[in-house]
Amino acid sequence: MINDPSQRPWYAVRLFGVAKEDKLCALLDEQGITHFVPKEYVVKEHNGKRVKKLRPVISNLVFMRKDKTEREIAALLRESLIPLYVIRKENTYSYYEIRAREMEEFQIMCNPDLYKTKYLNKEQAMLKKGDMVSVTHGPLKGITGTLVRVNRQYYLMKSVTDIAVLLKVSRWCCEKVES
């Protein structure tokens, strides 16, 4: 296992049932395992008032950092009795690992305070493939992703496992990256 926690890979965990994220997050907190749930603000009416509230972007999806060995994490998740599935590499029993840098960029782009963020599943996002780019200016400087166009506007797309996040950018602040 990598000693520097910021360099450890992440896993994507799909939960089954209604709103189990909080239960899994409480268990991971208890075990000292870092986790992340992409959230967005929604405005709802409550007693005649508009209330801004955070909610998960994708129901029942939690990302967890590999703070223990794969075997220890598998045992912990089995003992939790929460119905879930850790996304695995194709045709293997090993968990799919998301690189630390890729997850860091994904978390930055999922900040619910950023304006005009869109979320799509990977199939929807891949319908509009573009060039691999790196942002050269602004708060997203250095982040790489795919430039896509939706409704005549440009977005930087970052996809991890089967979720993609799009963040509105100007084409002029991006430069093409050779893949």
C-alpha positions, -999 to 999 in steps of 0.1 A, spaced: 0 0 0 12 35 -8 23 54 23 13 89 11 -26 90 15 -29 116 -13 -14 92 -38 -36 62 -30 -61 50 -56 -99 51 -51 -127 26 -56 -163 32 -69 -190 15 -49 -225 11 -62 -251 5 -34 -285 -12 -38 -316 0 -21 -329 35 -13 -305 62 0 -278 39 16 -249 65 11 -252 79 46 -250 44 62 -219 34 42 -203 68 48 -208 65 86 -192 30 85 -162 43 64 -158 73 88 -158 48 117 -130 28 100 -110 59 91 -115 54 53 -117 86 32 -148 87 10 -165 111 -15 -201 114 -27 -207 138 -56 -234 162 -46 -253 192 -61 -276 219 -48 -313 216 -55 -339 241 -46 -371 228 -31 -402 244 -17 -408 237 20 -437 254 38 -439 281 11 -402 289 13 -375 280 -12 -348 258 5 -314 251 -11 -302 216 -1 -273 193 -10 -282 160 -25 -262 132 -42 -259 136 -79 -262 99 -85 -282 79 -60 -263 52 -43 -228 58 -55 -198 63 -31 -161 66 -39 -137 54 -13 -100 58 -11 -79 26 -7 -68 33 29 -65 -4 36 -56 -34 15 -81 -47 -10 -87 -78 11 -93 -57 43 -118 -35 24 -136 -65 9 -139 -80 44 -152 -47 59 -178 -43 32 -190 -79 35 -194 -75 73 -214 -42 68 -244 -62 55 -251 -32 32 -261 -45 -3 -234 -31 -26 -210 -38 -55 -175 -25 -59 -169 -19 -95 -143 -44 -109 -119 -45 -137 -134 -63 -168 -131 -101 -166 -113 -101 -132 -121 -102 -95 -99 -72 -88 -115 -39 -80 -112 -11 -106 -87 15 -92 -91 51 -100 -58 70 -100 -54 95 -72 -48 125 -95 -78 116 -117 -100 114 -85 -86 147 -72 -95 164 -105 -130 148 -104 -136 160 -69 -126 196 -78 -150 195 -108 -178 181 -85 -177 211 -62 -213 220 -58 -205 257 -55 -191 259 -91 -215 274 -116 -231 255 -145 -219 220 -137 -237 192 -156 -237 155 -148 -243 128 -174 -238 91 -175 -208 80 -195 -229 68 -225 -246 102 -227 -213 120 -224 -195 99 -250 -221 108 -277 -203 141 -281 -166 132 -281 -141 160 -284 -104 167 -280 -84 159 -249 -76 193 -234 -58 209 -205 -71 241 -188 -45 269 -190 -63 297 -170 -85 302 -140 -94 280 -110 -93 248 -130 -58 254 -144 -39 221 -150 -70 199 -150 -72 177 -181 -104 163 -197 -124 160 -229 -138 192 -244 -175 185 -253 -202 207 -268 -237 206 -254 -264 231 -266 -238 253 -283 -218 257 -251 -184 241 -242 -178 219 -212 -147 201 -198 -157 165 -192 -140 142 -167 -153 106 -164 -145 81 -137 -159 46 -140 -195 51 -153 -201 87 -143 -191 119 -161 -191 154 -149 -192 184 -172 -181 219 -162 -187 249 -184 -154 263 -198 -144 287 -225 -125 271 -254 -99 299 -252 -87 287 -218 -80 252 -230 -52 238 -250 -51 205 -269 -32 176 -252 -18 148 -273 -32 115 -260 
